[in-house]
Amino acid sequence: MKEQKKQTKIMLAWCIAWVASLAFLTVGVNYLWDSLLITKIGLLINLAIGIGMIIAHKNLFKTYDELQKKIQFEAMAITLGLAVVVGLTYEIAFDFGVINSEPEFEYLIFFISFSYIASIIINSRKYR
């Protein structure tokens, strides 16, 4: 349990660093610099931090017991399925003129996040 708390804090730090680097990159490209080279460097840094975040999540996953792993796997499977189905439907709806505003990737990210959180909560209650 102590190791799990430690790995959770490490993963949280990587997640915060990744989101912060992405936000800084977005602001920088739009307001701070006008250099393709700096943008490419920023993208590489963001990618490296993202890989660190993935490794931190993998390390956290190693500390889970079998029930926690089952809950996580099911939540990931549900989230992946929903992301593909809803994401493609969202894009096709625009392509066919059903919706007028072009699909925004940010909305899909929010949807994925909420789907994952909801799946974790539902699965945790299911296996009490």
DSSP file with accessible surface (Angstrom, degrees, kcal/mol):
  #  RESIDUE AA STRUCTURE BP1 BP2  ACC     N-H-->O    O-->H-N    N-H-->O    O-->H-N    TCO  KAPPA ALPHA  PHI   PSI    X-CA   Y-CA   Z-CA
    1    1 A M     >        0   0  160      0, 0.0     4,-2.1     0, 0.0     5,-0.2   0.000 360.0 360.0 360.0 -38.4    0.0    0.0    0.0
    2    2 A K  H  >  +     0   0  187      2,-0.2     4,-2.1     1,-0.2     5,-0.1   0.909 360.0  48.7 -64.8 -41.0    2.9    2.4    0.8
    3    3 A E  H  > S+     0   0   91      1,-0.2     4,-2.8     2,-0.2     5,-0.2   0.887 108.8  54.2 -66.0 -36.8    4.4    1.7   -2.6
    4    4 A Q  H  > S+     0   0   23      2,-0.2     4,-2.4     1,-0.2    -2,-0.2   0.918 108.2  48.5 -65.0 -41.6    1.1    2.2   -4.3
    5    5 A K  H  X S+     0   0  132     -4,-2.1     4,-2.2     2,-0.2    -1,-0.2   0.918 112.1  49.9 -63.7 -41.0    0.7    5.7   -2.7
    6    6 A K  H  X S+     0   0  113     -4,-2.1     4,-2.2     1,-0.2    -2,-0.2   0.940 112.8  45.7 -62.2 -47.9    4.3    6.5   -3.8
    7    7 A Q  H  X S+     0   0   20     -4,-2.8     4,-2.7     1,-0.2    -1,-0.2   0.850 109.9  55.4 -66.8 -32.6    3.6    5.4   -7.4
    8    8 A T  H  X S+     0   0   62     -4,-2.4     4,-2.6    -5,-0.2    -1,-0.2   0.925 108.8  47.4 -64.1 -43.7    0.3    7.3   -7.4
    9    9 A K  H  X S+     0   0  151     -4,-2.2     4,-2.3     2,-0.2    -2,-0.2   0.903 112.2  50.1 -64.3 -40.1    2.1   10.5   -6.4
   10   10 A I  H  X S+     0   0   61     -4,-2.2     4,-2.2     2,-0.2    -2,-0.2   0.936 112.0  47.2 -63.8 -45.4    4.8    9.9   -9.1
   11   11 A M  H  X S+     0   0   35     -4,-2.7     4,-2.6    45,-0.2    -2,-0.2   0.917 110.6  52.5 -64.2 -40.2    2.1    9.3  -11.7
   12   12 A L  H  X S+     0   0   99     -4,-2.6     4,-2.7     1,-0.2     5,-0.2   0.919 108.3  51.1 -60.6 -42.3    0.2   12.4  -10.6
   13   13 A A  H  X S+     0   0   59     -4,-2.3     4,-2.5     1,-0.2    -1,-0.2   0.919 111.0  47.7 -62.3 -43.0    3.4   14.5  -10.9
   14   14 A W  H  X S+     0   0   98     -4,-2.2     4,-2.6     2,-0.2    -1,-0.2   0.900 111.5  51.0 -64.2 -41.3    4.0   13.2  -14.5
   15   15 A C  H  X S+     0   0   39     -4,-2.6     4,-2.6     2,-0.2     5,-0.2   0.934 111.7  46.8 -62.2 -44.9    0.4   13.9  -15.5
   16   16 A I  H  X S+     0   0  104     -4,-2.7     4,-2.8     1,-0.2     5,-0.2   0.921 112.7  50.3 -63.1 -42.2    0.6   17.5  -14.2
   17   17 A A  H  X S+     0   0   39     -4,-2.5     4,-2.7    -5,-0.2    -2,-0.2   0.909 111.5  48.4 -62.8 -40.8    3.9   18.0  -15.9
   18   18 A W  H  X S+     0   0   79     -4,-2.6     4,-2.4     2,-0.2    -2,-0.2   0.943 113.4  45.5 -66.4 -47.0    2.5   16.7  -19.2
   19   19 A V  H  X S+     0   0   86     -4,-2.6     4,-2.7     1,-0.2    -2,-0.2   0.924 114.6  49.4 -62.1 -42.5   -0.7   18.8  -19.0
   20   20 A A  H  X S+     0   0   55     -4,-2.8     4,-2.9    -5,-0.2     5,-0.2   0.919 111.1  48.8 -63.5 -41.7    1.5   21.9  -18.1
   21   21 A S  H  X S+     0   0   22     -4,-2.7     4,-2.4    -5,-0.2    -1,-0.2   0.894 112.3  48.8 -67.0 -36.0    3.9   21.3  -21.0
   22   22 A L  H  X S+     0   0   66     -4,-2.4     4,-2.5     2,-0.2    -2,-0.2   0.927 112.9  47.2 -67.5 -42.9    1.0   20.9  -23.4
   23   23 A A  H  X S+     0   0   53     -4,-2.7     4,-2.7     2,-0.2     5,-0.3   0.927 113.2  48.6 -63.9 -44.4   -0.6   24.1  -22.1
   24   24 A F  H  X S+     0   0  126     -4,-2.9     4,-3.1     1,-0.2    -2,-0.2   0.917 111.6  50.0 -62.6 -42.1    2.7   26.0  -22.3
   25   25 A L  H  X S+     0   0   14     -4,-2.4     4,-2.8    -5,-0.2     5,-0.2   0.933 111.5  48.3 -61.6 -45.2    3.3   24.7  -25.8
   26   26 A T  H  X S+     0   0   73     -4,-2.5     4,-1.8     2,-0.2    -2,-0.2   0.937 115.8  43.2 -62.5 -45.9   -0.2   25.8  -26.9
   27   27 A V  H  X>S+     0   0   70     -4,-2.7     4,-2.9     1,-0.2     5,-0.8   0.925 114.1  52.3 -65.2 -42.7    0.2   29.2  -25.4
   28   28 A G  I  X>S+     0   0    0     -4,-3.1     5,-2.6    -5,-0.3     4,-1.3   0.925 109.0  47.7 -61.0 -46.6    3.7   29.6  -26.7
   29   29 A V  I  <5S+     0   0   61     -4,-2.8    -1,-0.2     1,-0.2    -2,-0.2   0.892 120.4  38.9 -62.3 -38.0    2.8   28.7  -30.3
   30   30 A N  I  <5S+     0   0  105     -4,-1.8    -2,-0.2    -5,-0.2    -1,-0.2   0.795 137.7   4.2 -84.2 -28.9   -0.1   31.1  -30.3
   31   31 A Y  I  <5S+     0   0  188     -4,-2.9    -3,-0.2    -5,-0.2    -2,-0.2   0.634 122.7  47.5-132.6 -23.6    1.4   34.0  -28.3
   32   32 A L  I  <<S+     0   0  108     -4,-1.3     2,-0.3    -5,-0.8    -3,-0.2   0.801 108.0  14.7-102.4 -33.0    5.1   33.7  -27.3
   33   33 A W      < -     0   0   48     -5,-2.6    -1,-0.2     2,-0.0     0, 0.0  -0.963  41.2-157.3-143.2 162.5    7.1   32.7  -30.3
   34   34 A D        +     0   0  170     -2,-0.3     2,-0.5    -3,-0.1    -5,-0.1  -0.397  57.3 117.2-132.5  51.4    6.9   32.4  -34.0
   35   35 A S     >  -     0   0   41      1,-0.1     4,-2.1     2,-0.0     5,-0.1  -0.980  51.0-158.1-129.1 123.8    9.6   29.7  -34.6
   36   36 A L  H  > S+     0   0  122     -2,-0.5     4,-2.7     1,-0.2     5,-0.2   0.874  97.4  56.6 -65.0 -35.0    9.0   26.3  -36.1
   37   37 A L  H  > S+     0   0  115      2,-0.2     4,-2.4     1,-0.2    -1,-0.2   0.942 107.8  45.9 -63.6 -46.2   12.3   25.1  -34.5
   38   38 A I  H  > S+     0   0   75      1,-0.2     4,-2.7     2,-0.2    -1,-0.2   0.908 112.5  52.2 -64.3 -38.7   11.1   26.1  -31.0
   39   39 A T  H  X S+     0   0   27     -4,-2.1     4,-2.6     2,-0.2    -2,-0.2   0.927 109.1  49.3 -62.7 -44.0    7.7   24.5  -31.7
   40   40 A K  H  X S+     0   0  112     -4,-2.7     4,-2.3     2,-0.2    -2,-0.2   0.917 111.7  48.7 -62.7 -41.5    9.4   21.2  -32.7
   41   41 A I  H  X S+     0   0   84     -4,-2.4     4,-2.5     2,-0.2    -2,-0.2   0.929 111.3  50.7 -62.9 -44.3   11.6   21.2  -29.6
   42   42 A G  H  X S+     0   0   17     -4,-2.7     4,-2.7     1,-0.2    -2,-0.2   0.896 109.4  50.8 -60.5 -40.6    8.5   21.9  -27.5
   43   43 A L  H  X S+     0   0   92     -4,-2.6     4,-2.6     2,-0.2    -1,-0.2   0.909 110.2  49.3 -64.1 -41.1    6.7   19.0  -29.2
   44   44 A L  H  X S+     0   0  116     -4,-2.3     4,-2.6     2,-0.2    -2,-0.2   0.906 111.6  48.7 -65.4 -40.0    9.6   16.7  -28.5
   45   45 A I  H  X S+     0   0   91     -4,-2.5     4,-2.6     2,-0.2     5,-0.2   0.941 112.3  48.7 -63.9 -45.2    9.7   17.7  -24.8
   46   46 A N  H  X S+     0   0   19     -4,-2.7     4,-2.5     1,-0.2    -2,-0.2   0.910 111.7  49.8 -61.1 -41.8    5.9   17.2  -24.5
   47   47 A L  H  X S+     0   0  101     -4,-2.6     4,-2.4     2,-0.2    -1,-0.2   0.923 110.5  49.9 -62.5 -44.0    6.3   13.8  -26.1
   48   48 A A  H  X S+     0   0   60     -4,-2.6     4,-2.2     2,-0.2    -2,-0.2   0.915 111.8  47.6 -62.6 -42.6    9.1   12.8  -23.8
   49   49 A I  H  X S+     0   0   34     -4,-2.6     4,-2.3     2,-0.2    -1,-0.2   0.906 110.1  53.7 -65.5 -38.7    7.1   13.9  -20.7
   50   50 A G  H  X S+     0   0   10     -4,-2.5     4,-2.2    -5,-0.2    -2,-0.2   0.904 107.7  49.7 -61.8 -40.0    4.1   12.0  -22.1
   51   51 A I  H  X S+     0   0   85     -4,-2.4     4,-2.5     2,-0.2    -1,-0.2   0.913 109.3  52.5 -65.6 -40.1    6.2    8.8  -22.4
   52   52 A G  H  X S+     0   0   11     -4,-2.2     4,-2.5     1,-0.2    -2,-0.2   0.903 108.1  51.7 -59.3 -40.2    7.3    9.4  -18.8
   53   53 A M  H  X S+     0   0   38     -4,-2.3     4,-2.3   -39,-0.2    -2,-0.2   0.911 108.9  49.8 -63.9 -41.3    3.7    9.6  -17.8
   54   54 A I  H  X S+     0   0  113     -4,-2.2     4,-2.4     2,-0.2    -2,-0.2   0.924 111.5  48.3 -64.5 -43.3    2.9    6.3  -19.5
   55   55 A I  H  X S+     0   0   86     -4,-2.5     4,-2.6     1,-0.2    -2,-0.2   0.916 110.3  52.1 -63.4 -41.0    5.8    4.6  -17.8
   56   56 A A  H  X S+     0   0    3     -4,-2.5     4,-2.2     1,-0.2   -45,-0.2   0.904 109.8  49.2 -62.6 -39.8    4.7    6.0  -14.4
   57   57 A H  H  X S+     0   0   53     -4,-2.3     4,-2.6     2,-0.2    -1,-0.2   0.912 109.9  51.2 -66.0 -40.6    1.2    4.7  -15.0
   58   58 A K  H  X S+     0   0  119     -4,-2.4     4,-1.5     1,-0.2    -2,-0.2   0.917 110.2  49.5 -61.3 -42.5    2.6    1.3  -15.9
   59   59 A N  H  X S+     0   0   52     -4,-2.6     4,-0.5     1,-0.2    -1,-0.2   0.881 110.6  49.8 -65.8 -38.0    4.7    1.3  -12.7
   60   60 A L  H >< S+     0   0    3     -4,-2.2     3,-1.7     1,-0.2     4,-0.4   0.921 105.5  57.4 -63.8 -42.1    1.6    2.2  -10.7
   61   61 A F  H >< S+     0   0   31     -4,-2.6     3,-1.5     1,-0.3    -1,-0.2   0.849  97.3  62.7 -58.9 -34.2   -0.3   -0.6  -12.4
   62   62 A K  H 3< S+     0   0  130     -4,-1.5    -1,-0.3     1,-0.3    -2,-0.2   0.747  98.3  56.6 -63.0 -23.5    2.3   -3.1  -11.1
   63   63 A T  T << S+     0   0   40     -3,-1.7    -1,-0.3    -4,-0.5    -2,-0.2   0.566  87.1 103.1 -85.8  -8.5    1.3   -2.2   -7.5
   64   64 A Y    <   -     0   0   34     -3,-1.5     2,-0.1    -4,-0.4    -3,-0.0  -0.452  68.8-129.0 -75.4 148.6   -2.4   -3.1   -8.0
   65   65 A D     >  -     0   0   89     -2,-0.1     4,-2.3     1,-0.1     5,-0.2  -0.267  40.0 -89.0 -82.1 179.2   -3.9   -6.3   -6.7
   66   66 A E  H  > S+     0   0  147      1,-0.2     4,-2.3     2,-0.2     5,-0.1   0.877 126.9  50.2 -62.0 -38.9   -5.9   -8.6   -9.0
   67   67 A L  H  > S+     0   0   79      2,-0.2     4,-2.6     1,-0.2    -1,-0.2   0.935 110.7  49.1 -67.0 -43.0   -9.2   -6.9   -8.3
   68   68 A Q  H  > S+     0   0   60      1,-0.2     4,-2.4     2,-0.2    -2,-0.2   0.901 111.6  50.3 -62.3 -39.5   -7.8   -3.4   -9.0
   69   69 A K  H  X S+     0   0   54     -4,-2.3     4,-3.1     2,-0.2     5,-0.2   0.917 109.8  50.2 -64.1 -42.0   -6.3   -4.7  -12.2
   70   70 A K  H  X S+     0   0   97     -4,-2.3     4,-2.5     2,-0.2     5,-0.2   0.933 111.1  48.7 -62.2 -45.1   -9.6   -6.2  -13.3
   71   71 A I  H  X S+     0   0   15     -4,-2.6     4,-2.2     1,-0.2    -1,-0.2   0.929 114.4  46.1 -60.1 -45.2  -11.4   -2.9  -12.5
   72   72 A Q  H  X S+     0   0   22     -4,-2.4     4,-2.7     2,-0.2    -2,-0.2   0.926 111.9  50.2 -65.2 -46.0   -8.8   -1.0  -14.5
   73   73 A F  H  X S+     0   0  124     -4,-3.1     4,-2.5     1,-0.2    -1,-0.2   0.922 112.5  46.8 -60.4 -44.3   -8.8   -3.3  -17.5
   74   74 A E  H  X S+     0   0   45     -4,-2.5     4,-2.6    -5,-0.2     5,-0.2   0.914 112.7  49.6 -64.6 -41.4  -12.6   -3.3  -17.8
   75   75 A A  H  X S+     0   0    0     -4,-2.2     4,-2.5    -5,-0.2    -2,-0.2   0.907 111.9  48.7 -63.8 -40.6  -12.6    0.5  -17.5
   76   76 A M  H  X S+     0   0   66     -4,-2.7     4,-2.7     2,-0.2     5,-0.2   0.906 111.4  49.7 -65.7 -40.0   -9.9    0.8  -20.2
   77   77 A A  H  X S+     0   0   64     -4,-2.5     4,-2.4     2,-0.2    -2,-0.2   0.935 113.4  45.4 -65.2 -45.0  -11.8   -1.6  -22.5
   78   78 A I  H  X S+     0   0   77     -4,-2.6     4,-2.8     1,-0.2     5,-0.2   0.934 114.3  49.3 -62.7 -45.1  -15.1    0.3  -22.1
   79   79 A T  H  X S+     0   0   11     -4,-2.5     4,-2.7    -5,-0.2    -2,-0.2   0.920 111.0  48.8 -62.8 -44.2  -13.3    3.7  -22.5
   80   80 A L  H  X S+     0   0  118     -4,-2.7     4,-2.4     2,-0.2     5,-0.2   0.945 113.0  47.7 -61.4 -46.4  -11.5    2.6  -25.7
   81   81 A G  H  X S+     0   0   36     -4,-2.4     4,-2.6     1,-0.2     5,-0.3   0.938 114.1  46.1 -61.2 -46.4  -14.7    1.2  -27.2
   82   82 A L  H  X>S+     0   0   67     -4,-2.8     4,-2.8     1,-0.2     5,-0.5   0.901 111.1  53.2 -63.0 -41.0  -16.7    4.3  -26.4
   83   83 A A  H  X5S+     0   0   17     -4,-2.7     4,-1.9    -5,-0.2     5,-0.3   0.917 113.2  42.7 -61.7 -43.5  -13.9    6.6  -27.7
   84   84 A V  H  X5S+     0   0   76     -4,-2.4     4,-2.4    -5,-0.2     5,-0.3   0.963 119.9  41.3 -68.0 -50.1  -13.8    4.8  -31.0
   85   85 A V  H  X5S+     0   0   92     -4,-2.6     4,-2.3    -5,-0.2     5,-0.2   0.958 122.5  38.1 -65.5 -51.1  -17.6    4.5  -31.5
   86   86 A V  H  X5S+     0   0   52     -4,-2.8     4,-2.8    -5,-0.3     5,-0.2   0.918 116.6  52.8 -69.1 -40.7  -18.5    8.0  -30.3
   87   87 A G  H  X<S+     0   0   14     -4,-1.9     4,-2.2    -5,-0.5    -2,-0.2   0.931 113.2  42.6 -61.1 -45.2  -15.4    9.6  -31.9
   88   88 A L  H  X S+     0   0  101     -4,-2.4     4,-3.0    -5,-0.3     5,-0.2   0.905 114.2  50.8 -69.1 -40.1  -16.2    8.2  -35.3
   89   89 A T  H  X S+     0   0   88     -4,-2.3     4,-2.7    -5,-0.3    -2,-0.2   0.919 110.0  51.6 -61.5 -41.6  -19.9    8.9  -35.0
   90   90 A Y  H  X S+     0   0   58     -4,-2.8     4,-1.4     2,-0.2    -2,-0.2   0.935 113.6  43.4 -59.9 -47.1  -19.0   12.5  -34.1
   91   91 A E  H  X S+     0   0   81     -4,-2.2     4,-2.4     1,-0.2    -2,-0.2   0.928 114.8  48.4 -66.9 -44.7  -16.8   12.9  -37.1
   92   92 A I  H  X S+     0   0   75     -4,-3.0     4,-2.5     1,-0.2     6,-0.3   0.883 105.3  59.4 -66.1 -36.1  -19.2   11.2  -39.5
   93   93 A A  H  <>S+     0   0   20     -4,-2.7     5,-2.4    -5,-0.2     6,-1.2   0.898 109.7  43.8 -59.8 -37.8  -22.1   13.3  -38.3
   94   94 A F  H ><5S+     0   0   60     -4,-1.4     3,-1.6     4,-0.2    -2,-0.2   0.939 111.7  52.5 -70.3 -46.0  -20.1   16.4  -39.3
   95   95 A D  H 3<5S+     0   0   95     -4,-2.4    -2,-0.2     1,-0.3    -1,-0.2   0.848 112.2  46.2 -58.6 -35.2  -19.1   14.9  -42.6
   96   96 A F  T 3<5S-     0   0  164     -4,-2.5    -1,-0.3    -5,-0.2    -2,-0.2   0.389 117.1-111.9 -90.0   2.1  -22.7   14.0  -43.5
   97   97 A G  T < 5S+     0   0   49     -3,-1.6    -3,-0.2     2,-0.2    -2,-0.1   0.623  81.5 125.1  80.4  13.3  -24.0   17.5  -42.4
   98   98 A V  S   <S+     0   0  112     -5,-2.4     2,-0.3    -6,-0.3    -4,-0.2   0.884  79.5  30.8 -73.2 -36.9  -25.9   16.3  -39.3
   99   99 A I  S    S-     0   0   51     -6,-1.2    -2,-0.2    -9,-0.1    -1,-0.1  -0.912  71.3-152.0-117.9 150.4  -24.0   18.7  -37.1
  100  100 A N  S    S+     0   0  151     -2,-0.3     2,-0.4     2,-0.1    -1,-0.1   0.777  71.0  77.9 -93.1 -31.0  -22.7   22.1  -38.3
  101  101 A S  S    S-     0   0   83      1,-0.1     3,-0.1     3,-0.0    -2,-0.1  -0.676  87.6-111.0 -87.3 136.7  -19.7   22.7  -36.1
  102  102 A E        -     0   0  127     -2,-0.4    -1,-0.1     1,-0.1    -2,-0.1  -0.367  43.0 -97.4 -62.9 136.6  -16.5   20.8  -36.9
  103  103 A P        -     0   0   20      0, 0.0     2,-0.5     0, 0.0    -1,-0.1  -0.286  36.0-144.4 -58.2 136.6  -15.7   18.2  -34.3
  104  104 A E    >>  -     0   0   88      1,-0.1     4,-1.1    -3,-0.1     3,-0.8  -0.913   8.4-143.7-106.7 130.5  -13.2   19.4  -31.7
  105  105 A F  H 3> S+     0   0  138     -2,-0.5     4,-2.2     1,-0.2     3,-0.2   0.842  98.7  65.3 -60.1 -33.6  -10.6   16.9  -30.4
  106  106 A E  H 3> S+     0   0  106      1,-0.2     4,-2.4     2,-0.2    -1,-0.2   0.878  98.0  53.7 -59.2 -37.6  -10.8   18.6  -27.0
  107  107 A Y  H <> S+     0   0  139     -3,-0.8     4,-2.4     1,-0.2    -1,-0.2   0.894 107.7  50.0 -65.5 -38.8  -14.4   17.4  -26.6
  108  108 A L  H  X S+     0   0   34     -4,-1.1     4,-2.9     2,-0.2    -2,-0.2   0.901 108.5  52.7 -66.3 -38.5  -13.4   13.8  -27.3
  109  109 A I  H  X S+     0   0   71     -4,-2.2     4,-2.6     2,-0.2    -2,-0.2   0.924 110.2  48.0 -62.5 -44.1  -10.7   14.1  -24.7
  110  110 A F  H  X S+     0   0  122     -4,-2.4     4,-2.7     2,-0.2     5,-0.2   0.932 111.9  50.2 -60.2 -43.9  -13.2   15.3  -22.1
  111  111 A F  H  X S+     0   0   69     -4,-2.4     4,-2.5     1,-0.2    -2,-0.2   0.925 111.0  48.5 -61.0 -44.5  -15.6   12.5  -23.2
  112  112 A I  H  X S+     0   0   50     -4,-2.9     4,-2.5     2,-0.2    -1,-0.2   0.930 111.9  49.9 -61.1 -45.2  -12.8    9.9  -22.8
  113  113 A S  H  X S+     0   0   54     -4,-2.6     4,-2.5     1,-0.2    -2,-0.2   0.938 113.6  44.1 -60.8 -48.8  -11.8   11.2  -19.4
  114  114 A F  H  X S+     0   0  138     -4,-2.7     4,-2.7     1,-0.2     5,-0.2   0.877 112.4  53.1 -66.5 -36.0  -15.4   11.2  -18.1
  115  115 A S  H  X S+     0   0   12     -4,-2.5     4,-2.5    -5,-0.2    -2,-0.2   0.921 110.8  47.2 -63.5 -42.2  -16.0    7.7  -19.5
  116  116 A Y  H  X S+     0   0   60     -4,-2.5     4,-2.4     2,-0.2    -2,-0.2   0.942 113.6  46.8 -65.5 -47.1  -12.9    6.4  -17.8
  117  117 A I  H  X S+     0   0   91     -4,-2.5     4,-2.4     1,-0.2    -2,-0.2   0.935 114.2  47.8 -61.5 -46.2  -13.8    7.9  -14.5
  118  118 A A  H  X S+     0   0   45     -4,-2.7     4,-3.0     1,-0.2     5,-0.2   0.913 111.2  51.2 -62.2 -40.2  -17.4    6.7  -14.7
  119  119 A S  H  X S+     0   0    9     -4,-2.5     4,-2.7    -5,-0.2     5,-0.2   0.897 109.5  50.1 -64.8 -39.7  -16.2    3.2  -15.6
  120  120 A I  H  X S+     0   0   34     -4,-2.4     4,-2.6     2,-0.2    -1,-0.2   0.937 113.4  45.9 -62.6 -46.6  -13.8    3.1  -12.7
  121  121 A I  H  X S+     0   0   82     -4,-2.4     4,-2.2     2,-0.2     5,-0.2   0.947 115.3  45.9 -62.9 -48.0  -16.6    4.2  -10.3
  122  122 A I  H  X S+     0   0  108     -4,-3.0     4,-2.3     1,-0.2    -2,-0.2   0.935 115.5  45.9 -62.1 -46.9  -19.2    1.7  -11.7
  123  123 A N  H  X S+     0   0    5     -4,-2.7     4,-1.9    -5,-0.2    -1,-0.2   0.885 110.1  54.2 -66.2 -36.8  -16.7   -1.2  -11.7
  124  124 A S  H  < S+     0   0   47     -4,-2.6    -1,-0.2    -5,-0.2    -2,-0.2   0.918 112.6  43.6 -62.7 -41.0  -15.5   -0.4   -8.2
  125  125 A R  H >< S+     0   0  166     -4,-2.2     3,-1.2     1,-0.2    -2,-0.2   0.870 110.2  56.6 -69.3 -37.9  -19.1   -0.5   -7.0
  126  126 A K  H 3< S+     0   0  124     -4,-2.3    -2,-0.2     1,-0.2    -1,-0.2   0.867 111.3  42.6 -62.5 -35.6  -19.8   -3.7   -9.0
  127  127 A Y  T 3<        0   0   61     -4,-1.9    -1,-0.2    -5,-0.1    -2,-0.2   0.191 360.0 360.0-101.7  17.8  -16.9   -5.6   -7.3
  128  128 A R    <         0   0  236     -3,-1.2    -3,-0.1    -5,-0.1    -4,-0.0  -0.245 360.0 360.0 -63.8 360.0  -17.5   -4.5   -3.7
